[in-house]
Every structure is written in C-alpha cells, then in structure tokens.
C-alpha cells in the first residue's frame, strides 16, 4: 500500500505536468485524481505509517505508541 500510493501520486503529478495548463482544468480528471491521492496520503499518513509498520516488522522494535 505504501509503495502503491506513492507511485500513484508520482504518476498523477507527472500527468498534471504533461497536460500543462489543462492539468488543472475541470474538464480533465488529472487534477481530481491527484487531489484524491494527496488527500489519502495526508489523512492516512500512508507513507510514514507504513514505513513505521515495515520497520517494526523487520526489527521487532516498536517506533510508535
């Protein structure tokens, strides 16, 4: 999940850049997807939380309470 969310966000940002000014227009769905991914990344803390979970699984040390 950590890698998937990060890659999807990276791809959405590239798609926005590729579309130039149209990347932020309502008529295209690029910006909508990017905003959804940014939201998920923020409220779930996907990258950070999953990094902590993976670290705990590998080391056996609890990094959070």
PDB file of N, H, CA, C and O in Angstrom:
ATOM      1  N   UNK A   1       0.830  -1.188   0.000  1.00  0.00           N
ATOM      2  CA  UNK A   1       0.000   0.000   0.000  1.00  0.00           C
ATOM      3  C   UNK A   1       0.874   1.251   0.000  1.00  0.00           C
ATOM      4  O   UNK A   1       0.582   2.231  -0.685  1.00  0.00           O
ATOM      5  N   UNK A   2       1.952   1.199   0.781  1.00  0.00           N
ATOM      6  H   UNK A   2       2.190   0.403   1.338  1.00  0.00           H
ATOM      7  CA  UNK A   2       2.847   2.361   0.862  1.00  0.00           C
ATOM      8  C   UNK A   2       3.420   2.691  -0.513  1.00  0.00           C
ATOM      9  O   UNK A   2       3.390   3.843  -0.946  1.00  0.00           O
ATOM     10  N   UNK A   3       3.936   1.686  -1.187  1.00  0.00           N
ATOM     11  H   UNK A   3       3.961   0.750  -0.835  1.00  0.00           H
ATOM     12  CA  UNK A   3       4.541   1.895  -2.498  1.00  0.00           C
ATOM     13  C   UNK A   3       3.494   2.266  -3.540  1.00  0.00           C
ATOM     14  O   UNK A   3       3.730   3.145  -4.369  1.00  0.00           O
ATOM     15  N   UNK A   4       2.347   1.609  -3.506  1.00  0.00           N
ATOM     16  H   UNK A   4       2.155   0.895  -2.833  1.00  0.00           H
ATOM     17  CA  UNK A   4       1.291   1.883  -4.488  1.00  0.00           C
ATOM     18  C   UNK A   4       0.810   3.320  -4.412  1.00  0.00           C
ATOM     19  O   UNK A   4       0.659   3.981  -5.439  1.00  0.00           O
ATOM     20  N   UNK A   5       0.570   3.805  -3.211  1.00  0.00           N
ATOM     21  H   UNK A   5       0.692   3.268  -2.377  1.00  0.00           H
ATOM     22  CA  UNK A   5       0.086   5.176  -3.042  1.00  0.00           C
ATOM     23  C   UNK A   5       1.148   6.176  -3.502  1.00  0.00           C
ATOM     24  O   UNK A   5       0.834   7.156  -4.176  1.00  0.00           O
ATOM     25  N   UNK A   6       2.389   5.926  -3.138  1.00  0.00           N
ATOM     26  H   UNK A   6       2.644   5.130  -2.589  1.00  0.00           H
ATOM     27  CA  UNK A   6       3.478   6.820  -3.540  1.00  0.00           C
ATOM     28  C   UNK A   6       3.654   6.868  -5.048  1.00  0.00           C
ATOM     29  O   UNK A   6       3.822   7.944  -5.624  1.00  0.00           O
ATOM     30  N   UNK A   7       3.616   5.707  -5.689  1.00  0.00           N
ATOM     31  H   UNK A   7       3.480   4.833  -5.222  1.00  0.00           H
ATOM     32  CA  UNK A   7       3.767   5.648  -7.151  1.00  0.00           C
ATOM     33  C   UNK A   7       2.579   6.290  -7.858  1.00  0.00           C
ATOM     34  O   UNK A   7       2.760   7.003  -8.845  1.00  0.00           O
ATOM     35  N   UNK A   8       1.365   6.046  -7.365  1.00  0.00           N
ATOM     36  H   UNK A   8       1.218   5.466  -6.563  1.00  0.00           H
ATOM     37  CA  UNK A   8       0.177   6.643  -7.975  1.00  0.00           C
ATOM     38  C   UNK A   8       0.235   8.160  -7.884  1.00  0.00           C
ATOM     39  O   UNK A   8      -0.120   8.853  -8.838  1.00  0.00           O
ATOM     40  N   UNK A   9       0.675   8.677  -6.752  1.00  0.00           N
ATOM     41  H   UNK A   9       0.963   8.114  -5.978  1.00  0.00           H
ATOM     42  CA  UNK A   9       0.800  10.121  -6.576  1.00  0.00           C
ATOM     43  C   UNK A   9       1.867  10.683  -7.512  1.00  0.00           C
ATOM     44  O   UNK A   9       1.673  11.741  -8.110  1.00  0.00           O
ATOM     45  N   UNK A  10       2.972   9.991  -7.637  1.00  0.00           N
ATOM     46  H   UNK A  10       3.129   9.132  -7.151  1.00  0.00           H
ATOM     47  CA  UNK A  10       4.047  10.416  -8.541  1.00  0.00           C
ATOM     48  C   UNK A  10       3.552  10.455  -9.992  1.00  0.00           C
ATOM     49  O   UNK A  10       3.849  11.395 -10.729  1.00  0.00           O
ATOM     50  N   UNK A  11       2.800   9.434 -10.392  1.00  0.00           N
ATOM     51  H   UNK A  11       2.558   8.671  -9.792  1.00  0.00           H
ATOM     52  CA  UNK A  11       2.271   9.367 -11.755  1.00  0.00           C
ATOM     53  C   UNK A  11       1.236  10.461 -11.990  1.00  0.00           C
ATOM     54  O   UNK A  11       1.219  11.072 -13.059  1.00  0.00           O
ATOM     55  N   UNK A  12       0.373  10.717 -11.009  1.00  0.00           N
ATOM     56  H   UNK A  12       0.387  10.221 -10.141  1.00  0.00           H
ATOM     57  CA  UNK A  12      -0.628  11.776 -11.149  1.00  0.00           C
ATOM     58  C   UNK A  12       0.043  13.138 -11.282  1.00  0.00           C
ATOM     59  O   UNK A  12      -0.413  13.982 -12.053  1.00  0.00           O
ATOM     60  N   UNK A  13       1.117  13.356 -10.538  1.00  0.00           N
ATOM     61  H   UNK A  13       1.487  12.670  -9.912  1.00  0.00           H
ATOM     62  CA  UNK A  13       1.853  14.625 -10.652  1.00  0.00           C
ATOM     63  C   UNK A  13       2.497  14.758 -12.031  1.00  0.00           C
ATOM     64  O   UNK A  13       2.496  15.842 -12.615  1.00  0.00           O
ATOM     65  N   UNK A  14       3.046  13.658 -12.552  1.00  0.00           N
ATOM     66  H   UNK A  14       3.046  12.778 -12.078  1.00  0.00           H
ATOM     67  CA  UNK A  14       3.635  13.694 -13.903  1.00  0.00           C
ATOM     68  C   UNK A  14       2.558  13.966 -14.952  1.00  0.00           C
ATOM     69  O   UNK A  14       2.779  14.728 -15.893  1.00  0.00           O
ATOM     70  N   UNK A  15       1.392  13.339 -14.785  1.00  0.00           N
ATOM     71  H   UNK A  15       1.212  12.719 -14.021  1.00  0.00           H
ATOM     72  CA  UNK A  15       0.296  13.548 -15.733  1.00  0.00           C
ATOM     73  C   UNK A  15      -0.153  15.002 -15.713  1.00  0.00           C
ATOM     74  O   UNK A  15      -0.429  15.581 -16.763  1.00  0.00           O
ATOM     75  N   UNK A  16      -0.227  15.594 -14.531  1.00  0.00           N
ATOM     76  H   UNK A  16      -0.002  15.124 -13.678  1.00  0.00           H
ATOM     77  CA  UNK A  16      -0.585  17.011 -14.420  1.00  0.00           C
ATOM     78  C   UNK A  16       0.437  17.865 -15.149  1.00  0.00           C
ATOM     79  O   UNK A  16       0.069  18.780 -15.886  1.00  0.00           O
ATOM     80  N   UNK A  17       1.716  17.576 -14.951  1.00  0.00           N
ATOM     81  H   UNK A  17       2.015  16.833 -14.353  1.00  0.00           H
ATOM     82  CA  UNK A  17       2.773  18.332 -15.625  1.00  0.00           C
ATOM     83  C   UNK A  17       2.712  18.152 -17.141  1.00  0.00           C
ATOM     84  O   UNK A  17       2.927  19.105 -17.890  1.00  0.00           O
ATOM     85  N   UNK A  18       2.422  16.940 -17.589  1.00  0.00           N
ATOM     86  H   UNK A  18       2.247  16.166 -16.980  1.00  0.00           H
ATOM     87  CA  UNK A  18       2.353  16.663 -19.026  1.00  0.00           C
ATOM     88  C   UNK A  18       1.202  17.418 -19.690  1.00  0.00           C
ATOM     89  O   UNK A  18       1.300  17.809 -20.853  1.00  0.00           O
ATOM     90  N   UNK A  19       0.121  17.620 -18.951  1.00  0.00           N
ATOM     91  H   UNK A  19       0.042  17.302 -18.006  1.00  0.00           H
ATOM     92  CA  UNK A  19      -1.032  18.327 -19.502  1.00  0.00           C
ATOM     93  C   UNK A  19      -0.861  19.842 -19.450  1.00  0.00           C
ATOM     94  O   UNK A  19      -1.679  20.573 -20.008  1.00  0.00           O
ATOM     95  N   UNK A  20       0.178  20.317 -18.795  1.00  0.00           N
ATOM     96  H   UNK A  20       0.843  19.723 -18.341  1.00  0.00           H
ATOM     97  CA  UNK A  20       0.409  21.759 -18.706  1.00  0.00           C
ATOM     98  C   UNK A  20      -0.752  22.456 -18.018  1.00  0.00           C
ATOM     99  O   UNK A  20      -1.207  22.015 -16.962  1.00  0.00           O
ATOM    100  N   UNK A  21      -1.233  23.540 -18.608  1.00  0.00           N
ATOM    101  H   UNK A  21      -0.864  23.898 -19.466  1.00  0.00           H
ATOM    102  CA  UNK A  21      -2.344  24.299 -18.035  1.00  0.00           C
ATOM    103  C   UNK A  21      -3.630  23.501 -17.962  1.00  0.00           C
ATOM    104  O   UNK A  21      -4.455  23.729 -17.077  1.00  0.00           O
ATOM    105  N   UNK A  22      -3.808  22.564 -18.886  1.00  0.00           N
ATOM    106  H   UNK A  22      -3.137  22.379 -19.605  1.00  0.00           H
ATOM    107  CA  UNK A  22      -5.009  21.728 -18.872  1.00  0.00           C
ATOM    108  C   UNK A  22      -4.997  20.736 -17.712  1.00  0.00           C
ATOM    109  O   UNK A  22      -6.037  20.175 -17.369  1.00  0.00           O
ATOM    110  N   UNK A  23      -3.838  20.518 -17.112  1.00  0.00           N
ATOM    111  H   UNK A  23      -2.993  20.975 -17.391  1.00  0.00           H
ATOM    112  CA  UNK A  23      -3.731  19.585 -15.995  1.00  0.00           C
ATOM    113  C   UNK A  23      -4.503  20.022 -14.767  1.00  0.00           C
ATOM    114  O   UNK A  23      -4.813  19.206 -13.899  1.00  0.00           O
ATOM    115  N   UNK A  24      -4.815  21.315 -14.692  1.00  0.00           N
ATOM    116  H   UNK A  24      -4.562  21.978 -15.397  1.00  0.00           H
ATOM    117  CA  UNK A  24      -5.577  21.809 -13.539  1.00  0.00           C
ATOM    118  C   UNK A  24      -6.998  22.217 -13.929  1.00  0.00           C
ATOM    119  O   UNK A  24      -7.735  22.758 -13.104  1.00  0.00           O
ATOM    120  N   UNK A  25      -7.383  21.962 -15.169  1.00  0.00           N
ATOM    121  H   UNK A  25      -6.785  21.522 -15.839  1.00  0.00           H
ATOM    122  CA  UNK A  25      -8.721  22.311 -15.648  1.00  0.00           C
ATOM    123  C   UNK A  25      -9.745  21.267 -15.205  1.00  0.00           C
ATOM    124  O   UNK A  25      -9.429  20.086 -15.061  1.00  0.00           O
ATOM    125  N   UNK A  26     -10.979  21.730 -14.991  1.00  0.00           N
ATOM    126  H   UNK A  26     -11.235  22.689 -15.107  1.00  0.00           H
ATOM    127  CA  UNK A  26     -12.067  20.840 -14.567  1.00  0.00           C
ATOM    128  C   UNK A  26     -12.457  19.820 -15.635  1.00  0.00           C
ATOM    129  O   UNK A  26     -12.952  18.741 -15.309  1.00  0.00           O
ATOM    130  N   UNK A  27     -12.238  20.148 -16.897  1.00  0.00           N
ATOM    131  H   UNK A  27     -11.835  21.024 -17.162  1.00  0.00           H
ATOM    132  CA  UNK A  27     -12.681  19.255 -17.967  1.00  0.00           C
ATOM    133  C   UNK A  27     -11.855  17.973 -18.063  1.00  0.00           C
ATOM    134  O   UNK A  27     -12.274  17.009 -18.703  1.00  0.00           O
ATOM    135  N   UNK A  28     -10.688  17.962 -17.430  1.00  0.00           N
ATOM    136  H   UNK A  28     -10.348  18.746 -16.910  1.00  0.00           H
ATOM    137  CA  UNK A  28      -9.848  16.770 -17.395  1.00  0.00           C
ATOM    138  C   UNK A  28      -9.818  16.240 -15.965  1.00  0.00           C
ATOM    139  O   UNK A  28      -9.959  17.010 -15.015  1.00  0.00           O
ATOM    140  N   UNK A  29      -9.636  14.948 -15.808  1.00  0.00           N
ATOM    141  H   UNK A  29      -9.521  14.323 -16.580  1.00  0.00           H
ATOM    142  CA  UNK A  29      -9.708  14.328 -14.486  1.00  0.00           C
ATOM    143  C   UNK A  29      -8.360  14.212 -13.786  1.00  0.00           C
ATOM    144  O   UNK A  29      -8.273  13.659 -12.689  1.00  0.00           O
ATOM    145  N   UNK A  30      -7.321  14.727 -14.409  1.00  0.00           N
ATOM    146  H   UNK A  30      -7.392  15.176 -15.300  1.00  0.00           H
ATOM    147  CA  UNK A  30      -5.976  14.595 -13.843  1.00  0.00           C
ATOM    148  C   UNK A  30      -5.897  15.219 -12.454  1.00  0.00           C
ATOM    149  O   UNK A  30      -5.420  14.587 -11.511  1.00  0.00           O
ATOM    150  N   UNK A  31      -6.359  16.444 -12.331  1.00  0.00           N
ATOM    151  H   UNK A  31      -6.746  16.958 -13.097  1.00  0.00           H
ATOM    152  CA  UNK A  31      -6.256  17.154 -11.052  1.00  0.00           C
ATOM    153  C   UNK A  31      -7.134  16.494  -9.986  1.00  0.00           C
ATOM    154  O   UNK A  31      -6.748  16.438  -8.818  1.00  0.00           O
ATOM    155  N   UNK A  32      -8.292  16.003 -10.370  1.00  0.00           N
ATOM    156  H   UNK A  32      -8.605  16.048 -11.319  1.00  0.00           H
ATOM    157  CA  UNK A  32      -9.175  15.329  -9.413  1.00  0.00           C
ATOM    158  C   UNK A  32      -8.488  14.103  -8.819  1.00  0.00           C
ATOM    159  O   UNK A  32      -8.540  13.883  -7.609  1.00  0.00           O
ATOM    160  N   UNK A  33      -7.848  13.313  -9.665  1.00  0.00           N
ATOM    161  H   UNK A  33      -7.806  13.492 -10.648  1.00  0.00           H
ATOM    162  CA  UNK A  33      -7.140  12.131  -9.175  1.00  0.00           C
ATOM    163  C   UNK A  33      -5.975  12.531  -8.274  1.00  0.00           C
ATOM    164  O   UNK A  33      -5.739  11.905  -7.240  1.00  0.00           O
ATOM    165  N   UNK A  34      -5.249  13.575  -8.671  1.00  0.00           N
ATOM    166  H   UNK A  34      -5.440  14.083  -9.510  1.00  0.00           H
ATOM    167  CA  UNK A  34      -4.109  13.992  -7.872  1.00  0.00           C
ATOM    168  C   UNK A  34      -4.555  14.493  -6.500  1.00  0.00           C
ATOM    169  O   UNK A  34      -3.925  14.182  -5.489  1.00  0.00           O
ATOM    170  N   UNK A  35      -5.632  15.262  -6.461  1.00  0.00           N
ATOM    171  H   UNK A  35      -6.144  15.515  -7.282  1.00  0.00           H
ATOM    172  CA  UNK A  35      -6.148  15.766  -5.183  1.00  0.00           C
ATOM    173  C   UNK A  35      -6.617  14.610  -4.306  1.00  0.00           C
ATOM    174  O   UNK A  35      -6.361  14.611  -3.102  1.00  0.00           O
ATOM    175  N   UNK A  36      -7.299  13.622  -4.888  1.00  0.00           N
ATOM    176  H   UNK A  36      -7.506  13.621  -5.866  1.00  0.00           H
ATOM    177  CA  UNK A  36      -7.729  12.454  -4.113  1.00  0.00           C
ATOM    178  C   UNK A  36      -6.534  11.719  -3.516  1.00  0.00           C
ATOM    179  O   UNK A  36      -6.564  11.323  -2.351  1.00  0.00           O
ATOM    180  N   UNK A  37      -5.493  11.540  -4.305  1.00  0.00           N
ATOM    181  H   UNK A  37      -5.469  11.862  -5.251  1.00  0.00           H
ATOM    182  CA  UNK A  37      -4.299  10.847  -3.812  1.00  0.00           C
ATOM    183  C   UNK A  37      -3.578  11.657  -2.743  1.00  0.00           C
ATOM    184  O   UNK A  37      -3.088  11.094  -1.764  1.00  0.00           O
ATOM    185  N   UNK A  38      -3.509  12.972  -2.921  1.00  0.00           N
ATOM    186  H   UNK A  38      -3.907  13.430  -3.716  1.00  0.00           H
ATOM    187  CA  UNK A  38      -2.891  13.835  -1.903  1.00  0.00           C
ATOM    188  C   UNK A  38      -3.672  13.734  -0.597  1.00  0.00           C
ATOM    189  O   UNK A  38      -3.085  13.683   0.483  1.00  0.00           O
ATOM    190  N   UNK A  39      -5.000  13.706  -0.702  1.00  0.00           N
ATOM    191  H   UNK A  39      -5.477  13.747  -1.580  1.00  0.00           H
ATOM    192  CA  UNK A  39      -5.847  13.611   0.484  1.00  0.00           C
ATOM    193  C   UNK A  39      -5.615  12.296   1.214  1.00  0.00           C
ATOM    194  O   UNK A  39      -5.444  12.284   2.433  1.00  0.00           O
ATOM    195  N   UNK A  40      -5.608  11.206   0.486  1.00  0.00           N
ATOM    196  H   UNK A  40      -5.747  11.216  -0.504  1.00  0.00           H
ATOM    197  CA  UNK A  40      -5.371   9.891   1.091  1.00  0.00           C
ATOM    198  C   UNK A  40      -3.998   9.853   1.750  1.00  0.00           C
ATOM    199  O   UNK A  40      -3.848   9.355   2.866  1.00  0.00           O
ATOM    200  N   UNK A  41      -3.009  10.378   1.059  1.00  0.00           N
ATOM    201  H   UNK A  41      -3.131  10.783   0.152  1.00  0.00           H
ATOM    202  CA  UNK A  41      -1.646  10.394   1.588  1.00  0.00           C
ATOM    203  C   UNK A  41      -1.571  11.211   2.876  1.00  0.00           C
ATOM    204  O   UNK A  41      -0.821  10.864   3.788  1.00  0.00           O
ATOM    205  N   UNK A  42      -2.346  12.294   2.955  1.00  0.00           N
ATOM    206  H   UNK A  42      -2.956  12.576   2.214  1.00  0.00           H
ATOM    207  CA  UNK A  42      -2.322  13.162   4.130  1.00  0.00           C
ATOM    208  C   UNK A  42      -3.094  12.564   5.297  1.00  0.00           C
ATOM    209  O   UNK A  42      -2.547  12.436   6.392  1.00  0.00           O
ATOM    210  N   UNK A  43      -4.368  12.192   5.084  1.00  0.00           N
ATOM    211  H   UNK A  43      -4.812  12.296   4.194  1.00  0.00           H
ATOM    212  CA  UNK A  43      -5.168  11.762   6.234  1.00  0.00           C
ATOM    213  C   UNK A  43      -4.815  10.367   6.710  1.00  0.00           C
ATOM    214  O   UNK A  43      -5.009  10.059   7.886  1.00  0.00           O
ATOM    215  N   UNK A  44      -4.309   9.523   5.846  1.00  0.00           N
ATOM    216  H   UNK A  44      -4.152   9.773   4.891  1.00  0.00           H
ATOM    217  CA  UNK A  44      -3.887   8.199   6.298  1.00  0.00           C
ATOM    218  C   UNK A  44      -2.440   8.204   6.760  1.00  0.00           C
ATOM    219  O   UNK A  44      -2.010   7.288   7.462  1.00  0.00           O
ATOM    220  N   UNK A  45      -1.679   9.231   6.372  1.00  0.00           N
ATOM    221  H   UNK A  45      -2.028   9.974   5.801  1.00  0.00           H
ATOM    222  CA  UNK A  45      -0.261   9.239   6.684  1.00  0.00           C
ATOM    223  C   UNK A  45       0.406   8.023   6.075  1.00  0.00           C
ATOM    224  O   UNK A  45       1.327   7.441   6.648  1.00  0.00           O
ATOM    225  N   UNK A  46      -0.080   7.652   4.903  1.00  0.00           N
ATOM    226  H   UNK A  46      -0.828   8.124   4.438  1.00  0.00           H
ATOM    227  CA  UNK A  46       0.288   6.382   4.283  1.00  0.00           C
ATOM    228  C   UNK A  46       1.783   6.108   4.298  1.00  0.00           C
ATOM    229  O   UNK A  46       2.220   5.063   4.779  1.00  0.00           O
ATOM    230  N   UNK A  47       2.557   7.027   3.783  1.00  0.00           N
ATOM    231  H   UNK A  47       2.202   7.877   3.393  1.00  0.00           H
ATOM    232  CA  UNK A  47       3.996   6.794   3.658  1.00  0.00           C
ATOM    233  C   UNK A  47       4.645   6.601   5.022  1.00  0.00           C
ATOM    234  O   UNK A  47       5.373   5.630   5.234  1.00  0.00           O
ATOM    235  N   UNK A  48       4.386   7.517   5.943  1.00  0.00           N
ATOM    236  H   UNK A  48       3.795   8.306   5.771  1.00  0.00           H
ATOM    237  CA  UNK A  48       5.037   7.471   7.257  1.00  0.00           C
ATOM    238  C   UNK A  48       4.577   6.285   8.096  1.00  0.00           C
ATOM    239  O   UNK A  48       5.399   5.579   8.681  1.00  0.00           O
ATOM    240  N   UNK A  49       3.278   6.066   8.157  1.00  0.00           N
ATOM    241  H   UNK A  49       2.611   6.639   7.682  1.00  0.00           H
ATOM    242  CA  UNK A  49       2.744   4.986   8.979  1.00  0.00           C
ATOM    243  C   UNK A  49       3.216   3.625   8.464  1.00  0.00           C
ATOM    244  O   UNK A  49       3.621   2.765   9.247  1.00  0.00           O
ATOM    245  N   UNK A  50       3.162   3.439   7.164  1.00  0.00           N
ATOM    246  H   UNK A  50       2.834   4.137   6.528  1.00  0.00           H
ATOM    247  CA  UNK A  50       3.594   2.153   6.621  1.00  0.00           C
ATOM    248  C   UNK A  50       5.095   1.947   6.761  1.00  0.00           C
ATOM    249  O   UNK A  50       5.550   0.813   6.910  1.00  0.00           O
ATOM    250  N   UNK A  51       5.868   3.024   6.716  1.00  0.00           N
ATOM    251  H   UNK A  51       5.498   3.945   6.595  1.00  0.00           H
ATOM    252  CA  UNK A  51       7.310   2.897   6.958  1.00  0.00           C
ATOM    253  C   UNK A  51       7.559   2.425   8.388  1.00  0.00           C
ATOM    254  O   UNK A  51       8.434   1.592   8.622  1.00  0.00           O
ATOM    255  N   UNK A  52       6.792   2.955   9.350  1.00  0.00           N
ATOM    256  H   UNK A  52       6.081   3.632   9.160  1.00  0.00           H
ATOM    257  CA  UNK A  52       6.930   2.530  10.743  1.00  0.00           C
ATOM    258  C   UNK A  52       6.514   1.068  10.922  1.00  0.00           C
ATOM    259  O   UNK A  52       7.166   0.314  11.645  1.00  0.00           O
ATOM    260  N   UNK A  53       5.433   0.680  10.263  1.00  0.00           N
ATOM    261  H   UNK A  53       4.904   1.292   9.676  1.00  0.00           H
ATOM    262  CA  UNK A  53       4.957  -0.703  10.367  1.00  0.00           C
ATOM    263  C   UNK A  53       5.976  -1.670   9.761  1.00  0.00           C
ATOM    264  O   UNK A  53       6.264  -2.718  10.339  1.00  0.00           O
ATOM    265  N   UNK A  54       6.514  -1.315   8.603  1.00  0.00           N
ATOM    266  H   UNK A  54       6.280  -0.464   8.133  1.00  0.00           H
ATOM    267  CA  UNK A  54       7.528  -2.173   7.976  1.00  0.00           C
ATOM    268  C   UNK A  54       8.785  -2.253   8.834  1.00  0.00           C
ATOM    269  O   UNK A  54       9.388  -3.319   8.958  1.00  0.00           O
ATOM    270  N   UNK A  55       9.178  -1.131   9.424  1.00  0.00           N
ATOM    271  H   UNK A  55       8.687  -0.266   9.323  1.00  0.00           H
ATOM    272  CA  UNK A  55      10.349  -1.125  10.302  1.00  0.00           C
ATOM    273  C   UNK A  55      10.151  -2.023  11.509  1.00  0.00           C
ATOM    274  O   UNK A  55      11.062  -2.748  11.908  1.00  0.00           O
ATOM    275  N   UNK A  56       8.953  -1.976  12.092  1.00  0.00           N
ATOM    276  H   UNK A  56       8.212  -1.387  11.768  1.00  0.00           H
ATOM    277  CA  UNK A  56       8.647  -2.831  13.242  1.00  0.00           C
ATOM    278  C   UNK A  56       8.677  -4.304  12.847  1.00  0.00           C
ATOM    279  O   UNK A  56       9.173  -5.147  13.595  1.00  0.00           O
ATOM    280  N   UNK A  57       8.145  -4.605  11.669  1.00  0.00           N
ATOM    281  H   UNK A  57       7.742  -3.920  11.061  1.00  0.00           H
ATOM    282  CA  UNK A  57       8.126  -5.997  11.209  1.00  0.00           C
ATOM    283  C   UNK A  57       9.540  -6.531  10.975  1.00  0.00           C
ATOM    284  O   UNK A  57       9.815  -7.707  11.214  1.00  0.00           O
ATOM    285  N   UNK A  58      10.415  -5.674  10.515  1.00  0.00           N
ATOM    286  H   UNK A  58      10.192  -4.718  10.321  1.00  0.00           H
ATOM    287  CA  UNK A  58      11.779  -6.115  10.209  1.00  0.00           C
ATOM    288  C   UNK A  58      12.676  -6.169  11.433  1.00  0.00           C
ATOM    289  O   UNK A  58      13.527  -7.052  11.549  1.00  0.00           O
ATOM    290  N   UNK A  59      12.484  -5.212  12.360  1.00  0.00           N
ATOM    291  H   UNK A  59      11.793  -4.495  12.267  1.00  0.00           H
ATOM    292  CA  UNK A  59      13.394  -5.131  13.510  1.00  0.00           C
ATOM    293  C   UNK A  59      12.799  -5.662  14.801  1.00  0.00           C
ATOM    294  O   UNK A  59      13.530  -6.038  15.716  1.00  0.00           O
ATOM    295  N   UNK A  60      11.467  -5.694  14.879  1.00  0.00           N
ATOM    296  H   UNK A  60      10.873  -5.388  14.135  1.00  0.00           H
ATOM    297  CA  UNK A  60      10.811  -6.101  16.114  1.00  0.00           C
ATOM    298  C   UNK A  60      10.722  -4.977  17.131  1.00  0.00           C
ATOM    299  O   UNK A  60      10.230  -5.188  18.240  1.00  0.00           O
ATOM    300  N   UNK A  61      11.191  -3.780  16.774  1.00  0.00           N
ATOM    301  H   UNK A  61      11.591  -3.608  15.873  1.00  0.00           H
ATOM    302  CA  UNK A  61      11.157  -2.628  17.677  1.00  0.00           C
ATOM    303  C   UNK A  61       9.960  -1.748  17.361  1.00  0.00           C
ATOM    304  O   UNK A  61       9.710  -1.413  16.203  1.00  0.00           O
ATOM    305  N   UNK A  62       9.220  -1.375  18.404  1.00  0.00           N
ATOM    306  H   UNK A  62       9.423  -1.647  19.345  1.00  0.00           H
ATOM    307  CA  UNK A  62       8.057  -0.510  18.264  1.00  0.00           C
ATOM    308  C   UNK A  62       8.525   0.940  18.156  1.00  0.00           C
ATOM    309  O   UNK A  62       9.187   1.440  19.066  1.00  0.00           O
ATOM    310  N   UNK A  63       8.194   1.622  17.059  1.00  0.00           N
ATOM    311  H   UNK A  63       7.657   1.216  16.320  1.00  0.00           H
ATOM    312  CA  UNK A  63       8.632   3.004  16.857  1.00  0.00           C
ATOM    313  C   UNK A  63       7.539   4.007  17.201  1.00  0.00           C
ATOM    314  O   UNK A  63       7.777   5.215  17.167  1.00  0.00           O
ATOM    315  N   UNK A  64       6.344   3.522  17.534  1.00  0.00           N
ATOM    316  H   UNK A  64       6.152   2.541  17.562  1.00  0.00           H
ATOM    317  CA  UNK A  64       5.245   4.424  17.875  1.00  0.00           C
ATOM    318  C   UNK A  64       4.404   3.797  18.969  1.00  0.00           C
ATOM    319  O   UNK A  64       4.461   2.593  19.217  1.00  0.00           O
ATOM    320  N   UNK A  65       3.614   4.657  19.623  1.00  0.00           N
ATOM    321  H   UNK A  65       3.568   5.635  19.422  1.00  0.00           H
ATOM    322  CA  UNK A  65       2.813   4.179  20.758  1.00  0.00           C
ATOM    323  C   UNK A  65       1.437   3.738  20.347  1.00  0.00           C
ATOM    324  O   UNK A  65       0.648   3.311  21.190  1.00  0.00           O
TER     325      UNK A  65
END
